[in-house]
Amino acid sequence: NGKIIAKIEGANAPLINRKVTNFINEERKIIAGEMERPEYNEILLMDLDSEENEEAHGDNVDK
């Protein structure tokens, strides 16, 4: 639905590859009826200079 559901900070190709592969595998399972589509909270893109924003969105950000 056009929502940002994951964010990776920095250039970490192995992590990006793992994330994309996991999302593709989840989507295949959803299509096959093996699992239900999870409810993701949309990640808002903001300047994360303040600690307040990091705490609010820290669980969804991989480094």
PDB file of N, CA, C and O in Angstrom:
ATOM      1  N   ASN A   1       0.805  -1.187   0.000  1.00  0.00           N
ATOM      2  CA  ASN A   1       0.000   0.000   0.000  1.00  0.00           C
ATOM      3  C   ASN A   1       0.847   1.249   0.000  1.00  0.00           C
ATOM      4  O   ASN A   1       0.367   2.320   0.372  1.00  0.00           O
ATOM      5  N   GLY A   2       2.080   1.139  -0.403  1.00  0.00           N
ATOM      6  CA  GLY A   2       2.918   2.310  -0.506  1.00  0.00           C
ATOM      7  C   GLY A   2       3.437   2.847   0.805  1.00  0.00           C
ATOM      8  O   GLY A   2       3.734   4.038   0.909  1.00  0.00           O
ATOM      9  N   LYS A   3       3.554   1.991   1.819  1.00  0.00           N
ATOM     10  CA  LYS A   3       4.064   2.433   3.116  1.00  0.00           C
ATOM     11  C   LYS A   3       5.515   2.010   3.278  1.00  0.00           C
ATOM     12  O   LYS A   3       5.921   0.951   2.798  1.00  0.00           O
ATOM     13  N   ILE A   4       6.289   2.840   3.953  1.00  0.00           N
ATOM     14  CA  ILE A   4       7.660   2.485   4.295  1.00  0.00           C
ATOM     15  C   ILE A   4       7.581   1.627   5.553  1.00  0.00           C
ATOM     16  O   ILE A   4       7.109   2.085   6.594  1.00  0.00           O
ATOM     17  N   ILE A   5       8.045   0.381   5.455  1.00  0.00           N
ATOM     18  CA  ILE A   5       7.922  -0.541   6.584  1.00  0.00           C
ATOM     19  C   ILE A   5       9.266  -0.948   7.166  1.00  0.00           C
ATOM     20  O   ILE A   5       9.316  -1.633   8.188  1.00  0.00           O
ATOM     21  N   ALA A   6      10.351  -0.537   6.531  1.00  0.00           N
ATOM     22  CA  ALA A   6      11.681  -0.846   7.056  1.00  0.00           C
ATOM     23  C   ALA A   6      12.638   0.257   6.631  1.00  0.00           C
ATOM     24  O   ALA A   6      12.467   0.889   5.588  1.00  0.00           O
ATOM     25  N   LYS A   7      13.638   0.468   7.455  1.00  0.00           N
ATOM     26  CA  LYS A   7      14.636   1.492   7.154  1.00  0.00           C
ATOM     27  C   LYS A   7      15.989   0.966   7.597  1.00  0.00           C
ATOM     28  O   LYS A   7      16.125   0.411   8.688  1.00  0.00           O
ATOM     29  N   ILE A   8      16.978   1.142   6.751  1.00  0.00           N
ATOM     30  CA  ILE A   8      18.345   0.740   7.066  1.00  0.00           C
ATOM     31  C   ILE A   8      19.220   1.970   6.917  1.00  0.00           C
ATOM     32  O   ILE A   8      19.209   2.623   5.875  1.00  0.00           O
ATOM     33  N   GLU A   9      19.969   2.282   7.949  1.00  0.00           N
ATOM     34  CA  GLU A   9      20.869   3.429   7.898  1.00  0.00           C
ATOM     35  C   GLU A   9      22.250   2.955   7.465  1.00  0.00           C
ATOM     36  O   GLU A   9      22.776   1.978   7.998  1.00  0.00           O
ATOM     37  N   GLY A  10      22.823   3.644   6.508  1.00  0.00           N
ATOM     38  CA  GLY A  10      24.164   3.307   6.053  1.00  0.00           C
ATOM     39  C   GLY A  10      24.133   2.351   4.871  1.00  0.00           C
ATOM     40  O   GLY A  10      23.073   1.903   4.434  1.00  0.00           O
ATOM     41  N   ALA A  11      25.312   2.054   4.369  1.00  0.00           N
ATOM     42  CA  ALA A  11      25.458   1.170   3.218  1.00  0.00           C
ATOM     43  C   ALA A  11      25.885  -0.206   3.708  1.00  0.00           C
ATOM     44  O   ALA A  11      27.076  -0.512   3.769  1.00  0.00           O
ATOM     45  N   ASN A  12      24.924  -1.017   4.048  1.00  0.00           N
ATOM     46  CA  ASN A  12      25.197  -2.349   4.561  1.00  0.00           C
ATOM     47  C   ASN A  12      24.532  -3.349   3.623  1.00  0.00           C
ATOM     48  O   ASN A  12      23.414  -3.796   3.876  1.00  0.00           O
ATOM     49  N   ALA A  13      25.227  -3.700   2.532  1.00  0.00           N
ATOM     50  CA  ALA A  13      24.650  -4.553   1.492  1.00  0.00           C
ATOM     51  C   ALA A  13      24.154  -5.900   2.016  1.00  0.00           C
ATOM     52  O   ALA A  13      23.063  -6.319   1.630  1.00  0.00           O
ATOM     53  N   PRO A  14      24.901  -6.601   2.879  1.00  0.00           N
ATOM     54  CA  PRO A  14      24.380  -7.880   3.378  1.00  0.00           C
ATOM     55  C   PRO A  14      23.070  -7.726   4.156  1.00  0.00           C
ATOM     56  O   PRO A  14      22.175  -8.562   4.032  1.00  0.00           O
ATOM     57  N   LEU A  15      22.955  -6.671   4.951  1.00  0.00           N
ATOM     58  CA  LEU A  15      21.727  -6.441   5.708  1.00  0.00           C
ATOM     59  C   LEU A  15      20.570  -6.095   4.771  1.00  0.00           C
ATOM     60  O   LEU A  15      19.454  -6.582   4.956  1.00  0.00           O
ATOM     61  N   ILE A  16      20.829  -5.263   3.774  1.00  0.00           N
ATOM     62  CA  ILE A  16      19.788  -4.917   2.803  1.00  0.00           C
ATOM     63  C   ILE A  16      19.322  -6.172   2.076  1.00  0.00           C
ATOM     64  O   ILE A  16      18.122  -6.384   1.905  1.00  0.00           O
ATOM     65  N   ASN A  17      20.257  -6.995   1.655  1.00  0.00           N
ATOM     66  CA  ASN A  17      19.928  -8.233   0.958  1.00  0.00           C
ATOM     67  C   ASN A  17      19.071  -9.143   1.833  1.00  0.00           C
ATOM     68  O   ASN A  17      18.084  -9.708   1.360  1.00  0.00           O
ATOM     69  N   ARG A  18      19.442  -9.288   3.102  1.00  0.00           N
ATOM     70  CA  ARG A  18      18.682 -10.125   4.039  1.00  0.00           C
ATOM     71  C   ARG A  18      17.266  -9.601   4.226  1.00  0.00           C
ATOM     72  O   ARG A  18      16.303 -10.366   4.202  1.00  0.00           O
ATOM     73  N   LYS A  19      17.147  -8.289   4.412  1.00  0.00           N
ATOM     74  CA  LYS A  19      15.832  -7.669   4.616  1.00  0.00           C
ATOM     75  C   LYS A  19      14.923  -7.899   3.410  1.00  0.00           C
ATOM     76  O   LYS A  19      13.779  -8.326   3.560  1.00  0.00           O
ATOM     77  N   VAL A  20      15.437  -7.613   2.219  1.00  0.00           N
ATOM     78  CA  VAL A  20      14.636  -7.770   1.005  1.00  0.00           C
ATOM     79  C   VAL A  20      14.249  -9.231   0.812  1.00  0.00           C
ATOM     80  O   VAL A  20      13.102  -9.529   0.478  1.00  0.00           O
ATOM     81  N   THR A  21      15.189 -10.136   1.018  1.00  0.00           N
ATOM     82  CA  THR A  21      14.904 -11.563   0.884  1.00  0.00           C
ATOM     83  C   THR A  21      13.831 -12.001   1.869  1.00  0.00           C
ATOM     84  O   THR A  21      12.939 -12.769   1.506  1.00  0.00           O
ATOM     85  N   ASN A  22      13.901 -11.526   3.110  1.00  0.00           N
ATOM     86  CA  ASN A  22      12.885 -11.871   4.108  1.00  0.00           C
ATOM     87  C   ASN A  22      11.514 -11.350   3.700  1.00  0.00           C
ATOM     88  O   ASN A  22      10.519 -12.061   3.842  1.00  0.00           O
ATOM     89  N   PHE A  23      11.443 -10.115   3.193  1.00  0.00           N
ATOM     90  CA  PHE A  23      10.156  -9.566   2.755  1.00  0.00           C
ATOM     91  C   PHE A  23       9.594 -10.356   1.573  1.00  0.00           C
ATOM     92  O   PHE A  23       8.388 -10.595   1.508  1.00  0.00           O
ATOM     93  N   ILE A  24      10.452 -10.759   0.644  1.00  0.00           N
ATOM     94  CA  ILE A  24       9.999 -11.554  -0.505  1.00  0.00           C
ATOM     95  C   ILE A  24       9.478 -12.907  -0.038  1.00  0.00           C
ATOM     96  O   ILE A  24       8.430 -13.362  -0.496  1.00  0.00           O
ATOM     97  N   ASN A  25      10.206 -13.555   0.874  1.00  0.00           N
ATOM     98  CA  ASN A  25       9.758 -14.852   1.392  1.00  0.00           C
ATOM     99  C   ASN A  25       8.436 -14.727   2.139  1.00  0.00           C
ATOM    100  O   ASN A  25       7.567 -15.589   2.006  1.00  0.00           O
ATOM    101  N   GLU A  26       8.274 -13.657   2.927  1.00  0.00           N
ATOM    102  CA  GLU A  26       6.996 -13.414   3.610  1.00  0.00           C
ATOM    103  C   GLU A  26       5.875 -13.256   2.591  1.00  0.00           C
ATOM    104  O   GLU A  26       4.795 -13.823   2.761  1.00  0.00           O
ATOM    105  N   GLU A  27       6.124 -12.495   1.540  1.00  0.00           N
ATOM    106  CA  GLU A  27       5.090 -12.257   0.525  1.00  0.00           C
ATOM    107  C   GLU A  27       4.707 -13.560  -0.170  1.00  0.00           C
ATOM    108  O   GLU A  27       3.530 -13.786  -0.451  1.00  0.00           O
ATOM    109  N   ARG A  28       5.675 -14.408  -0.447  1.00  0.00           N
ATOM    110  CA  ARG A  28       5.374 -15.708  -1.070  1.00  0.00           C
ATOM    111  C   ARG A  28       4.506 -16.565  -0.152  1.00  0.00           C
ATOM    112  O   ARG A  28       3.580 -17.230  -0.617  1.00  0.00           O
ATOM    113  N   LYS A  29       4.800 -16.552   1.155  1.00  0.00           N
ATOM    114  CA  LYS A  29       3.994 -17.312   2.111  1.00  0.00           C
ATOM    115  C   LYS A  29       2.578 -16.754   2.200  1.00  0.00           C
ATOM    116  O   LYS A  29       1.619 -17.515   2.331  1.00  0.00           O
ATOM    117  N   ILE A  30       2.440 -15.442   2.129  1.00  0.00           N
ATOM    118  CA  ILE A  30       1.120 -14.806   2.171  1.00  0.00           C
ATOM    119  C   ILE A  30       0.309 -15.219   0.950  1.00  0.00           C
ATOM    120  O   ILE A  30      -0.866 -15.568   1.071  1.00  0.00           O
ATOM    121  N   ILE A  31       0.927 -15.182  -0.216  1.00  0.00           N
ATOM    122  CA  ILE A  31       0.241 -15.559  -1.452  1.00  0.00           C
ATOM    123  C   ILE A  31      -0.170 -17.026  -1.413  1.00  0.00           C
ATOM    124  O   ILE A  31      -1.248 -17.381  -1.890  1.00  0.00           O
ATOM    125  N   ALA A  32       0.688 -17.887  -0.842  1.00  0.00           N
ATOM    126  CA  ALA A  32       0.394 -19.318  -0.752  1.00  0.00           C
ATOM    127  C   ALA A  32      -0.617 -19.632   0.347  1.00  0.00           C
ATOM    128  O   ALA A  32      -1.082 -20.767   0.451  1.00  0.00           O
ATOM    129  N   GLY A  33      -0.959 -18.644   1.164  1.00  0.00           N
ATOM    130  CA  GLY A  33      -1.920 -18.856   2.238  1.00  0.00           C
ATOM    131  C   GLY A  33      -1.317 -19.463   3.489  1.00  0.00           C
ATOM    132  O   GLY A  33      -2.047 -19.922   4.367  1.00  0.00           O
ATOM    133  N   GLU A  34       0.004 -19.473   3.585  1.00  0.00           N
ATOM    134  CA  GLU A  34       0.689 -20.069   4.732  1.00  0.00           C
ATOM    135  C   GLU A  34       0.773 -19.123   5.921  1.00  0.00           C
ATOM    136  O   GLU A  34       1.007 -19.561   7.047  1.00  0.00           O
ATOM    137  N   MET A  35       0.585 -17.835   5.681  1.00  0.00           N
ATOM    138  CA  MET A  35       0.618 -16.866   6.775  1.00  0.00           C
ATOM    139  C   MET A  35      -0.246 -15.667   6.413  1.00  0.00           C
ATOM    140  O   MET A  35      -0.526 -15.415   5.241  1.00  0.00           O
ATOM    141  N   GLU A  36      -0.661 -14.935   7.437  1.00  0.00           N
ATOM    142  CA  GLU A  36      -1.434 -13.719   7.213  1.00  0.00           C
ATOM    143  C   GLU A  36      -0.485 -12.536   7.082  1.00  0.00           C
ATOM    144  O   GLU A  36       0.622 -12.537   7.620  1.00  0.00           O
ATOM    145  N   ARG A  37      -0.946 -11.538   6.358  1.00  0.00           N
ATOM    146  CA  ARG A  37      -0.130 -10.337   6.183  1.00  0.00           C
ATOM    147  C   ARG A  37       0.013  -9.615   7.522  1.00  0.00           C
ATOM    148  O   ARG A  37      -0.988  -9.259   8.144  1.00  0.00           O
ATOM    149  N   PRO A  38       1.257  -9.395   7.972  1.00  0.00           N
ATOM    150  CA  PRO A  38       1.453  -8.694   9.250  1.00  0.00           C
ATOM    151  C   PRO A  38       1.085  -7.217   9.135  1.00  0.00           C
ATOM    152  O   PRO A  38       1.174  -6.621   8.061  1.00  0.00           O
ATOM    153  N   GLU A  39       0.676  -6.649  10.247  1.00  0.00           N
ATOM    154  CA  GLU A  39       0.378  -5.220  10.307  1.00  0.00           C
ATOM    155  C   GLU A  39       1.668  -4.486  10.658  1.00  0.00           C
ATOM    156  O   GLU A  39       2.185  -4.626  11.766  1.00  0.00           O
ATOM    157  N   TYR A  40       2.176  -3.717   9.727  1.00  0.00           N
ATOM    158  CA  TYR A  40       3.382  -2.934   9.960  1.00  0.00           C
ATOM    159  C   TYR A  40       2.993  -1.504  10.290  1.00  0.00           C
ATOM    160  O   TYR A  40       2.040  -0.964   9.728  1.00  0.00           O
ATOM    161  N   ASN A  41       3.728  -0.900  11.195  1.00  0.00           N
ATOM    162  CA  ASN A  41       3.576   0.527  11.447  1.00  0.00           C
ATOM    163  C   ASN A  41       4.412   1.266  10.417  1.00  0.00           C
ATOM    164  O   ASN A  41       5.570   0.922  10.183  1.00  0.00           O
ATOM    165  N   GLU A  42       3.822   2.277   9.807  1.00  0.00           N
ATOM    166  CA  GLU A  42       4.546   3.051   8.809  1.00  0.00           C
ATOM    167  C   GLU A  42       5.667   3.837   9.472  1.00  0.00           C
ATOM    168  O   GLU A  42       5.479   4.428  10.535  1.00  0.00           O
ATOM    169  N   ILE A  43       6.829   3.839   8.837  1.00  0.00           N
ATOM    170  CA  ILE A  43       7.978   4.591   9.328  1.00  0.00           C
ATOM    171  C   ILE A  43       7.955   5.960   8.663  1.00  0.00           C
ATOM    172  O   ILE A  43       7.956   6.065   7.437  1.00  0.00           O
ATOM    173  N   LEU A  44       7.935   6.989   9.467  1.00  0.00           N
ATOM    174  CA  LEU A  44       7.971   8.344   8.941  1.00  0.00           C
ATOM    175  C   LEU A  44       9.418   8.770   8.780  1.00  0.00           C
ATOM    176  O   LEU A  44      10.228   8.589   9.689  1.00  0.00           O
ATOM    177  N   LEU A  45       9.742   9.328   7.641  1.00  0.00           N
ATOM    178  CA  LEU A  45      11.106   9.774   7.394  1.00  0.00           C
ATOM    179  C   LEU A  45      11.283  11.163   7.972  1.00  0.00           C
ATOM    180  O   LEU A  45      10.675  12.128   7.510  1.00  0.00           O
ATOM    181  N   MET A  46      12.128  11.249   8.993  1.00  0.00           N
ATOM    182  CA  MET A  46      12.417  12.516   9.657  1.00  0.00           C
ATOM    183  C   MET A  46      13.909  12.591   9.916  1.00  0.00           C
ATOM    184  O   MET A  46      14.624  11.594   9.804  1.00  0.00           O
ATOM    185  N   ASP A  47      14.364  13.764  10.257  1.00  0.00           N
ATOM    186  CA  ASP A  47      15.741  13.933  10.680  1.00  0.00           C
ATOM    187  C   ASP A  47      15.867  13.337  12.073  1.00  0.00           C
ATOM    188  O   ASP A  47      15.199  13.791  13.002  1.00  0.00           O
ATOM    189  N   LEU A  48      16.706  12.335  12.228  1.00  0.00           N
ATOM    190  CA  LEU A  48      16.822  11.639  13.506  1.00  0.00           C
ATOM    191  C   LEU A  48      17.926  12.215  14.383  1.00  0.00           C
ATOM    192  O   LEU A  48      18.559  11.477  15.138  1.00  0.00           O
ATOM    193  N   ASP A  49      18.166  13.517  14.298  1.00  0.00           N
ATOM    194  CA  ASP A  49      19.181  14.136  15.139  1.00  0.00           C
ATOM    195  C   ASP A  49      18.760  14.182  16.597  1.00  0.00           C
ATOM    196  O   ASP A  49      19.604  14.109  17.490  1.00  0.00           O
ATOM    197  N   SER A  50      17.488  14.301  16.843  1.00  0.00           N
ATOM    198  CA  SER A  50      17.041  14.398  18.235  1.00  0.00           C
ATOM    199  C   SER A  50      16.839  13.010  18.820  1.00  0.00           C
ATOM    200  O   SER A  50      16.396  12.097  18.124  1.00  0.00           O
ATOM    201  N   GLU A  51      17.159  12.853  20.083  1.00  0.00           N
ATOM    202  CA  GLU A  51      16.995  11.574  20.767  1.00  0.00           C
ATOM    203  C   GLU A  51      15.528  11.182  20.844  1.00  0.00           C
ATOM    204  O   GLU A  51      15.201   9.996  20.870  1.00  0.00           O
ATOM    205  N   GLU A  52      14.658  12.152  20.879  1.00  0.00           N
ATOM    206  CA  GLU A  52      13.225  11.879  20.957  1.00  0.00           C
ATOM    207  C   GLU A  52      12.763  11.076  19.745  1.00  0.00           C
ATOM    208  O   GLU A  52      12.016  10.109  19.897  1.00  0.00           O
ATOM    209  N   ASN A  53      13.193  11.462  18.547  1.00  0.00           N
ATOM    210  CA  ASN A  53      12.806  10.742  17.342  1.00  0.00           C
ATOM    211  C   ASN A  53      13.441   9.366  17.298  1.00  0.00           C
ATOM    212  O   ASN A  53      12.794   8.413  16.864  1.00  0.00           O
ATOM    213  N   GLU A  54      14.678   9.229  17.730  1.00  0.00           N
ATOM    214  CA  GLU A  54      15.335   7.932  17.729  1.00  0.00           C
ATOM    215  C   GLU A  54      14.606   6.954  18.630  1.00  0.00           C
ATOM    216  O   GLU A  54      14.441   5.788  18.272  1.00  0.00           O
ATOM    217  N   GLU A  55      14.169   7.412  19.789  1.00  0.00           N
ATOM    218  CA  GLU A  55      13.455   6.538  20.703  1.00  0.00           C
ATOM    219  C   GLU A  55      12.116   6.125  20.118  1.00  0.00           C
ATOM    220  O   GLU A  55      11.688   4.986  20.303  1.00  0.00           O
ATOM    221  N   ALA A  56      11.457   7.017  19.426  1.00  0.00           N
ATOM    222  CA  ALA A  56      10.138   6.723  18.874  1.00  0.00           C
ATOM    223  C   ALA A  56      10.210   5.739  17.719  1.00  0.00           C
ATOM    224  O   ALA A  56       9.285   4.947  17.534  1.00  0.00           O
ATOM    225  N   HIS A  57      11.281   5.767  16.938  1.00  0.00           N
ATOM    226  CA  HIS A  57      11.371   4.933  15.749  1.00  0.00           C
ATOM    227  C   HIS A  57      12.558   3.975  15.800  1.00  0.00           C
ATOM    228  O   HIS A  57      12.875   3.355  14.785  1.00  0.00           O
ATOM    229  N   GLY A  58      13.200   3.839  16.905  1.00  0.00           N
ATOM    230  CA  GLY A  58      14.408   3.031  17.006  1.00  0.00           C
ATOM    231  C   GLY A  58      14.207   1.560  16.753  1.00  0.00           C
ATOM    232  O   GLY A  58      15.136   0.895  16.294  1.00  0.00           O
ATOM    233  N   ASP A  59      13.033   1.017  17.034  1.00  0.00           N
ATOM    234  CA  ASP A  59      12.806  -0.410  16.848  1.00  0.00           C
ATOM    235  C   ASP A  59      12.741  -0.806  15.382  1.00  0.00           C
ATOM    236  O   ASP A  59      12.984  -1.969  15.058  1.00  0.00           O
ATOM    237  N   ASN A  60      12.425   0.112  14.493  1.00  0.00           N
ATOM    238  CA  ASN A  60      12.244  -0.202  13.089  1.00  0.00           C
ATOM    239  C   ASN A  60      13.462   0.128  12.240  1.00  0.00           C
ATOM    240  O   ASN A  60      13.428  -0.052  11.023  1.00  0.00           O
ATOM    241  N   VAL A  61      14.527   0.604  12.851  1.00  0.00           N
ATOM    242  CA  VAL A  61      15.702   1.040  12.109  1.00  0.00           C
ATOM    243  C   VAL A  61      16.846   0.080  12.371  1.00  0.00           C
ATOM    244  O   VAL A  61      17.231  -0.157  13.516  1.00  0.00           O
ATOM    245  N   ASP A  62      17.393  -0.479  11.271  1.00  0.00           N
ATOM    246  CA  ASP A  62      18.562  -1.345  11.371  1.00  0.00           C
ATOM    247  C   ASP A  62      19.786  -0.558  10.967  1.00  0.00           C
ATOM    248  O   ASP A  62      19.736   0.279  10.066  1.00  0.00           O
ATOM    249  N   LYS A  63      20.884  -0.834  11.642  1.00  0.00           N
ATOM    250  CA  LYS A  63      22.134  -0.142  11.325  1.00  0.00           C
ATOM    251  C   LYS A  63      23.195  -1.141  10.944  1.00  0.00           C
ATOM    252  O   LYS A  63      24.324  -0.756  10.641  1.00  0.00           O
TER     253      LYS A  63
END
